[in-house]
Amino acid sequence: MCREGVSRKTITTRRAPHPHIGANPDAAIQALMSAGTRDGLITGDVGDCWTAMYAAIGLSRALSMVWTVKIGINLPQTTSYDLASDVTTFAREVERLGFDSLWAYDRLLAPEDQSGVHGLYGMPGVPWPERYGSTTDPLITLALAAAVTERVELGTGVLVAPLYLPVRLAKSLAALDAASGGRVIAGLGVGWSVDEFEAAASRPIEERGAALDEFLDVAAAVWGPDPVEFDNARYRIAASRINPKPVRRIPILLGGHSEAALRRVARRADGWLPTGMPASAVGETLRRLREMASAGGRDPYEIRCFSQAGVANLEDLGRVVDDIAALAEVGVEHVYVTLPSAAADLAQLLAATEKLSARLPGRS
C-alpha cells in the first residue's frame, strides 16, 4: 500500500531546483494524488502511486520530492556515556536538527550465564550485546529528555510491560506525558528473558501475554476519569483519584510478530512496532494486521506502523536512509534509528546525527 494514512498536507515539495526533479515538481504531487485517496488520505496501491511519481519525475522512490515518514533517534542510554550530561545535550541537538522523536529501550540486566534458555532472545548460547548490562531506566532517560525539549515525541521501543506493576507503570507513563505536554508514545512488548522475569515480574514468563493484556486493562482505567475503579483476579483498585492524567490519549504500540502478538495488535493497539525485520516482511505483516483488524470490526487504517532502523556502522548512513525509504514505501509512518549503539561517545554520536540529518530529504 502507498504510505497509507498519510495526510495530503504532509506531502512536501522541494521548491529549489534539483537535478533529478526538473522544473515542475507540483505535477508530480498531482500525479501522486490522482493515484487514489480516501477521506483525504493516500490509499492507492503502491504500484499506482509510485508509477505515477516515476512518470512525473523519474526518481527512485521519489524521495527528493516526497518525504512523509517521521524520523526519530534513540537516546544515549548506557554507562559508556556520561549520563549526567550526554542525554540532555543529545536531546537538545536532536530537536534542533528537526528530528521528530527520541526513544529509549528497556533492559533490566544481562545474565552472566547465557547458556540454554538464558541466551539472547532465549536462544541457547547466543551472547547478549555488552551494552545490555549497562542500560539505564527508559522512563528516567525520557524524563531527562523531556525536561530540555519542547516538540519531539518521546517513545519507548520497547518497554517490557510484564516486568512492572501495572498501576505503577500506568501512573509513570501518565506523569511523563503530563510533564512533557503530551508527547509520550508507549511502545510495549511482552519480553523474552527468563532472567528478567525471575528478577522482577509478578507473573512467570509463560504468562507474559496475559500480563501485557492486564496492563492494558489497568492503564485504560488509570488514564480514564476519576474515580478510578478496577478489579480482576489479581489487582483491585477501590474507587480512587489517580493523577496526573495524560495530556492526550497515549498511543499504544505493541511489538512482536508471533500470531498471538499480531492478534493482540489487531484487537487492542493503536499501532505495531516491529524491530529487526526487513521492509518486505514489515509490509506483508502490516497488510495481514489490517486484514485482521478489519475482520474484527476495526477500521484497518487505525493500525499505524512505527519501526526501528538498526545501525551497525556509522560510516554507512546511506544504507540507513535506504532502509528508512524502504520502510516508508511499505506503509511505515515513523522510524527511529539506533545511532547510539554504534557510537563510541557523545562527540561521535553528535557528528553521526548531523550527517544523517544532512542525508535526509528536506532536512539539509
Secondary structure, 3 states (H helix, E strand, C coil): CCCCCCEHHHCCCCCCCCCCCCCCHHHHHHHHHCCCEECCEECCCHHHHHHHHHHHHCCHHHCCCCCCCEEEEECCCECCCCCCCHHHHHHHHHHHCCCCEEEECCCCCCCCCCCHHHCHHHCCCCCCCHHHHHECCHHHHHHHHHHCCCCCEEEECCEEHHHCCHHHHHHHHHHHHHHHCCCEEEEEECCCCHHHHHHHCCCCHHHHHHHHHHHHHHHHHHCCCCCEEEECCCCEEEEECCCCCCCCCCCEEECCCCHHHHHHHHHHCCEECCCCCCHHHHHHHHHHHHHHHHHCCCCHHHCEEEEEECCCCCCCHHHHHHHHHHHHHCCCCEEEECHHHHCCCHHHHHHHHHHHHHHCCCCC
